[in-house]
Amino acid sequence: MTSEQHTSPDGADTDADTGAAISVRDLRQSYGDFEAVRGISFDIARGELFALLGTNGAGKTTTIETLEGFRRPSSGTVRVFDTDPYGQPAALRERVDAVLQHSGVFGELTVAETVDLSRDLAADPLDRDTVLSAVGLWDRADFAVRQLSGGQKRRLDLGLALLSQPEVLFLDEPTAGMDPEARRATWQVIEDLVAGGVAVLLTTHYLEEAERLADRIAIMHAGEVRVSGWIHEVLTRWGDRIGFRMPDGLRIDELPDLPDAAVETDIRENEPWVSYVITGDDTAGRGQRAMAALLAWARDNDVTLQRLELRTASLEDVFLSVAAQDGVAELAPTW
Ligand SMILES: Nc1ncnc2c1ncn2[C@@H]1O[C@H](COP(=O)(O)OP(=O)(O)OP(=O)(O)O)[C@@H](O)[C@H]1O
């Protein structure tokens, strides 16, 4: 993880002065009259994992395909190591690899043959056993690729991407179809790559995956980045949560005011549910203070709080508010 990027005196970010492996500036991308990406900007440093999240059709794949050099921007600039990636120039080919949504491997070849074929194309490849061990397929070397399960194919895709020892890796939903154990093993592989200095751009619909792996995130909706930042800052900004089952016989206006908190009610698992969202500046102590006030109220009023919980905001809380809203301004928490 590195510090935030700087801008050179002429206003241009450069690889040399920022350490940015990937730089996107005001990228717009259209399909005919339809603008799928509407002016987004971000940087990714070496040794950083940046998660590009978003609703279906938000523009993530379009953005990644542009960075991979498959599409020329309609306007704006994208750079990978200070180089325009359009057309996948030779200077980048050895430094960049990807796990795409749709695997390009041949079903009739064995796993070992598939790895060897990719090794033949790489300048300084890892050896076959290292690759197959890294992705947990050492016992599948002699299987035809078509005999692999969906999750195993995904692991093979990752193995093929990491064997060339890339400096930039694009991961487009890399753990789709994996069971929980394979997913965790894959997370470890990705964490090791990032620790080794690889810049990773990840898209995923598994928010737990982004929460575990990402240094910084951007959440896209309708072609725009609606929320971005260091993941812990985003979650802190979204506030802590106290929740409990709505006590029988109480109305919402009979619930107490808690410090720096706003209350709302909804239904959770078929039960009436109370949520307090706590956003005071004292991020270390605000949850405890609100909880202490709630417990004092419950004791004084002889109320039992069932299923009581205190938690920090999750990426799912942030994501759902992005998906539910349709304007940037409304997204800043107003409680
Ligand atoms: N080749 C294309 N021609 C026309 N429209 C396209 C094309 N590819 C994508 N789009 C549209 O552009 C928008 C963004 O698509 P994109 O695939 O980038 O979204 P995404 O964020 O990756 O979505 P998902 O999470 O569903 O994979 C969508 O509305 C999609 O319908």
The ligand as an SDF file (V2000), in Angstrom:
LIG
                    3D

 31 33  0  0  0  0  0  0  0  0999 V2000
  -21.1080   -4.1490  -26.7240 N   0  0  0  0  0  0  0  0  0  0  0  0
  -22.0480   -3.3940  -26.1740 C   0  0  0  0  0  0  0  0  0  0  0  0
  -22.9390   -2.7110  -26.9190 N   0  0  0  0  0  0  0  0  0  0  0  0
  -23.8820   -1.9380  -26.3490 C   0  0  0  0  0  0  0  0  0  0  0  0
  -24.0330   -1.7580  -25.0230 N   0  0  0  0  0  0  0  0  0  0  0  0
  -23.1730   -2.4020  -24.2330 C   0  0  0  0  0  0  0  0  0  0  0  0
  -22.1530   -3.2440  -24.7460 C   0  0  0  0  0  0  0  0  0  0  0  0
  -21.4410   -3.7510  -23.7030 N   0  0  0  0  0  0  0  0  0  0  0  0
  -22.0170   -3.2430  -22.5880 C   0  0  0  0  0  0  0  0  0  0  0  0
  -23.0440   -2.4410  -22.9070 N   0  0  0  0  0  0  0  0  0  0  0  0
  -23.9150   -1.7090  -21.9620 C   0  0  0  0  0  0  0  0  0  0  0  0
  -23.0680   -0.8470  -21.2110 O   0  0  0  0  0  0  0  0  0  0  0  0
  -23.4820   -0.8260  -19.8460 C   0  0  0  0  0  0  0  0  0  0  0  0
  -22.3050   -1.2150  -18.9730 C   0  0  0  0  0  0  0  0  0  0  0  0
  -22.0060   -2.5840  -19.1890 O   0  0  0  0  0  0  0  0  0  0  0  0
  -20.8080   -3.3180  -18.4100 P   0  0  0  0  0  0  0  0  0  0  0  0
  -20.7400   -4.7060  -18.9450 O   0  0  0  0  0  0  0  0  0  0  0  0
  -19.6060   -2.4720  -18.4930 O   0  0  0  0  0  0  0  0  0  0  0  0
  -21.3850   -3.3120  -16.9360 O   0  0  0  0  0  0  0  0  0  0  0  0
  -20.8590   -4.0690  -15.6230 P   0  0  0  0  0  0  0  0  0  0  0  0
  -20.7340   -3.0340  -14.5640 O   0  0  0  0  0  0  0  0  0  0  0  0
  -19.6520   -4.8710  -15.9290 O   0  0  0  0  0  0  0  0  0  0  0  0
  -22.0980   -5.0030  -15.3060 O   0  0  0  0  0  0  0  0  0  0  0  0
  -22.2180   -6.4690  -14.5920 P   0  0  0  0  0  0  0  0  0  0  0  0
  -21.9910   -6.2550  -13.1430 O   0  0  0  0  0  0  0  0  0  0  0  0
  -23.6450   -6.8240  -14.8830 O   0  0  0  0  0  0  0  0  0  0  0  0
  -21.2090   -7.3860  -15.2540 O   0  0  0  0  0  0  0  0  0  0  0  0
  -24.6760   -1.7600  -19.7450 C   0  0  0  0  0  0  0  0  0  0  0  0
  -25.8450   -0.9750  -19.7700 O   0  0  0  0  0  0  0  0  0  0  0  0
  -24.5640   -2.6330  -20.9670 C   0  0  0  0  0  0  0  0  0  0  0  0
  -25.8450   -3.0200  -21.4050 O   0  0  0  0  0  0  0  0  0  0  0  0
  1  2  1  0
  2  3  1  0
  2  7  2  0
  3  4  2  0
  4  5  1  0
  5  6  2  0
  6  7  1  0
  6 10  1  0
  7  8  1  0
  8  9  2  0
  9 10  1  0
 10 11  1  0
 11 12  1  0
 11 30  1  0
 12 13  1  0
 13 14  1  0
 13 28  1  0
 14 15  1  0
 15 16  1  0
 16 17  2  0
 16 18  1  0
 16 19  1  0
 19 20  1  0
 20 21  2  0
 20 22  1  0
 20 23  1  0
 23 24  1  0
 24 25  2  0
 24 26  1  0
 24 27  1  0
 28 29  1  0
 28 30  1  0
 30 31  1  0
M  END
$$$$
